[in-house]
Amino acid sequence: MPRRPDRISPGQLAALRLSASGYTAREIARRLDTTETGIHLRLNAAAHTLGARSRTHAVAVALRVGLLRLDEVEMGREPAQVPASRPEGASGPRFPNRPATGRQKPTQPICDERNAA
């Protein structure tokens, strides 16, 4: 249930509106001329203020209590494209600071008093 929908700031409402339209935090940050972290903070604060369990739930609550209207939301916007796991033509290790094989297994078994007999 909404806690205090009247306490939503204009910045939080703008971020919620763009989030409802399908924009990512990075895209919202560019449109509102702020940082991606700032957008995450705005959306999380709005969700908390509305008593929502998630950002998606916050959008639903904002629509239900009248903070957002469907005519304000860009319907039919294509969702942000998720990049492929590796760009075409990429070579080399995916994480250059990690060993190529991940965690190394111990070469010798670990012995302690319990299994040393």
Residue, then its C-alpha position, 0 to 999 in steps of 0.5 A: m500500500p502506498r506510504r506517502p505518494d505526496r512525498i515523491s520529488p519531481g526528479q523521482l517522478a520524472a525517473l519513474r515516468l521514463s522507467a515506465s516508458g521502458y528506458t534504462a537507468r543509463e538512458i534516463a540519466r542521459r535524458l535528465d542530465t544526471t548520473e546513472t547512480g543518481i537515477h538508481l537512487r531516485l527510483n529506489a527512493a520512489a519505490h520506498t516512498l510508495g511502499a513498493r517492493s521493486r521499481t516495477h511495482a513502484v511504476a504500477v503503484a504510481l499509475r494506480v494512485g494517479l501520480l502517472r497517467l498512461d498518456e504520459v507513458e511512451m507506449g510501444r517503445e522498443p525495450a533497450q537492446v541487451p548486447a550480445s555476450r561478446p562483441e563480434g570480432a572480440s578476442g582475448p580473455r573476457f576478464p583480463n585481470r582474472p586467470a583464463t581458467g577461473r579458480q585453480k583447483p588444489t594440486q594435492p589433497i588437503c590433509d588434516e588430522r581426521n583423514a591422516a591415518 
